[in-house]
């Protein structure tokens, strides 16, 4: 398969996570995930839980509950708990991006606003 077709296939598969009833299984197949659910592939999701790419994709598609401009907050509900049982008991997840392009997550946090320029 040529590189362009591989890229198109990857993009299409990622977008499908948003409509899947069980995106967790697909994510665990796409990434090297250990028994604790941590991604071991090199890249922006390395060291994060397997559900982080799902919420990152949702945020990239503009569907977060809150957006600080750099981070996204998602209120968790029954649908999220069905997709990712590990999230039961948590009220929200915040997806962050570093200046180096790494993506991280925080459970039950508060979204902080980026400081404005000096006045």
PyMOL commands that set and color helices and strands:
alter all, ss='L'
color gray80, all
select helices_A, chain A and resi 3-19+23-30+52-60+78-83+85-87
alter helices_A, ss='H'
color red, helices_A
select strands_A, chain A and resi 66-67+72-75+92-97+103-107
alter strands_A, ss='S'
color yellow, strands_A
deselect
rebuild
show_as cartoon
